Amino acid sequence: MHILLATFVYYLAGSVIVGLVMGAGFATNFSGRPKDRQLESLRRIGLYIPLHLDGIDGGLIAKTGERRPTIVYIHGRSANRMELAPLAQVLFNAGYNAVLWDSKSRQISYGPKEIEEVCRILNFIRNDSHVAINQIYIVGFSLGAAIAIAQPQRTPITIFAVSWPIVRTPISRT
């Protein structure tokens, strides 16, 4: 009986320790902030317009003098805005503005705060002369896909959510 109890305590303690470590890893973005050289590469894509919003770092990358469809990118939990920069550059060259951003908080979650951040970004870009107001899209990856899908129905946008395994789920709200 003593061996059974010792084994149970051993596995219980191990499970608690592993759970705490894994929980901290899930709740914290370990990829860090983009480096200056990475941010400079975003400015080379097109006209870079900083998002002037509390709690949000990022910008709208637009074509000077043109009103174009715009994609707001939402990265996954363990990444930063640079995860989606290659896709944003390809689609920018195909005729779409890009919004790449990060929350200033190091804590990553899925909840009302993150959903509200996306709503604030959408409201901000709707007032920009480079954005075709009726052609705003959201592309979310991983946890960003869940946040994209959770956008309130008052926001008339098309959402492409990509999660693992790779699944594309277009949802149109008009």
RAZI-V811364 format. One line per field, one symbol per residue. burial: I if it has 9 or more other ideal C-beta (glycine too) atoms within 8 Angstrom, else O. A space follows every 50 residues. Layout:
# RAZI-V811364
burial->???
This chain:
# RAZI-V811364
burial->OOOOOOOOOOOOOOOOOOOOOOOOOOOIIOOOOIOOOIIOIIOOIIOIIO IOIOOIIIIIIIIOOOOIIIIIIIIIOOIIIIIIIOIIIOIIOOOIIIII IIIOOOOIOOOOOIIOIIIIIIOIIIOIOIIIOOOIIIIIIIIIIIIIIO IOOOIOIIIIIIIOOOOOIOOOIO
